[in-house]
Amino acid sequence: MRVLVIDDEPDIGKVISLTFTLRWPDSDVAHAANGAQGIAYVRRNSPTSSSSMSASPI
């Protein structure tokens, strides 16, 4: 399982990442400090074409 944690608070990101790692030891957990970094990470690491992805606010 691949997980991307996006949170601007480093300690919260670490806790969430640790929780995933402890529950699913084989998971690949990455952390981004903001939405722009998260989108960039997904575009670099996604198996799908980045042209099919669009950024939309939640």
C-alpha atoms as a printed R data frame, in Angstrom:
   type eleno elety resid chain resno       x      y       z
1  ATOM     1    CA   MET     A     1   0.000  0.000   0.000
2  ATOM     2    CA   ARG     A     2   1.238  3.478  -0.856
3  ATOM     3    CA   VAL     A     3   0.170  6.357   1.379
4  ATOM     4    CA   LEU     A     4   0.809 10.073   1.042
5  ATOM     5    CA   VAL     A     5   0.266 12.118   4.196
6  ATOM     6    CA   ILE     A     6  -0.244 15.828   3.538
7  ATOM     7    CA   ASP     A     7  -0.088 18.009   6.625
8  ATOM     8    CA   ASP     A     8   1.632 21.300   7.371
9  ATOM     9    CA   GLU     A     9   2.339 20.264  10.955
10 ATOM    10    CA   PRO     A    10   5.433 17.998  10.930
11 ATOM    11    CA   ASP     A    11   4.590 16.238  14.208
12 ATOM    12    CA   ILE     A    12   1.083 15.336  13.045
13 ATOM    13    CA   GLY     A    13   2.504 14.020   9.768
14 ATOM    14    CA   LYS     A    14   4.996 11.873  11.685
15 ATOM    15    CA   VAL     A    15   2.282 10.414  13.935
16 ATOM    16    CA   ILE     A    16   0.034  9.574  10.984
17 ATOM    17    CA   SER     A    17   2.972  8.077   9.072
18 ATOM    18    CA   LEU     A    18   4.008  6.014  12.094
19 ATOM    19    CA   THR     A    19   0.441  4.779  12.563
20 ATOM    20    CA   PHE     A    20   0.293  3.511   8.980
21 ATOM    21    CA   THR     A    21   3.745  1.945   9.255
22 ATOM    22    CA   LEU     A    22   2.884  0.138  12.477
23 ATOM    23    CA   ARG     A    23  -0.480 -1.109  11.216
24 ATOM    24    CA   TRP     A    24   0.731 -2.004   7.722
25 ATOM    25    CA   PRO     A    25   4.505 -2.657   7.938
26 ATOM    26    CA   ASP     A    26   4.855 -3.172   4.186
27 ATOM    27    CA   SER     A    27   3.267  0.178   3.401
28 ATOM    28    CA   ASP     A    28   5.203  2.903   1.619
29 ATOM    29    CA   VAL     A    29   4.435  6.135   3.486
30 ATOM    30    CA   ALA     A    30   5.513  9.551   2.207
31 ATOM    31    CA   HIS     A    31   4.891 12.983   3.717
32 ATOM    32    CA   ALA     A    32   4.263 16.338   2.068
33 ATOM    33    CA   ALA     A    33   4.109 19.599   4.002
34 ATOM    34    CA   ASN     A    34   1.398 21.190   1.851
35 ATOM    35    CA   GLY     A    35  -0.986 20.575  -1.013
36 ATOM    36    CA   ALA     A    36   1.400 21.792  -3.705
37 ATOM    37    CA   GLN     A    37   4.115 19.396  -2.513
38 ATOM    38    CA   GLY     A    38   1.548 16.595  -2.346
39 ATOM    39    CA   ILE     A    39   0.412 17.187  -5.927
40 ATOM    40    CA   ALA     A    40   4.029 17.335  -7.110
41 ATOM    41    CA   TYR     A    41   4.795 14.075  -5.302
42 ATOM    42    CA   VAL     A    42   1.817 12.302  -6.862
43 ATOM    43    CA   ARG     A    43   2.739 13.543 -10.326
44 ATOM    44    CA   ARG     A    44   6.310 12.267  -9.899
45 ATOM    45    CA   ASN     A    45   5.347  8.919  -8.380
46 ATOM    46    CA   SER     A    46   1.984  8.001  -9.842
47 ATOM    47    CA   PRO     A    47   1.708  5.071 -12.253
48 ATOM    48    CA   THR     A    48  -0.938  7.047 -14.159
49 ATOM    49    CA   SER     A    49  -0.219  9.830 -16.590
50 ATOM    50    CA   SER     A    50   0.187 13.218 -14.950
51 ATOM    51    CA   SER     A    51  -1.791 14.760 -17.805
52 ATOM    52    CA   SER     A    52  -4.890 12.972 -16.552
53 ATOM    53    CA   MET     A    53  -4.530 14.422 -13.074
54 ATOM    54    CA   SER     A    54  -5.911 17.765 -12.046
55 ATOM    55    CA   ALA     A    55  -5.636 19.680  -8.816
56 ATOM    56    CA   SER     A    56  -8.935 20.455  -7.179
57 ATOM    57    CA   PRO     A    57  -9.473 21.871  -3.725
58 ATOM    58    CA   ILE     A    58 -11.267 19.708  -1.204
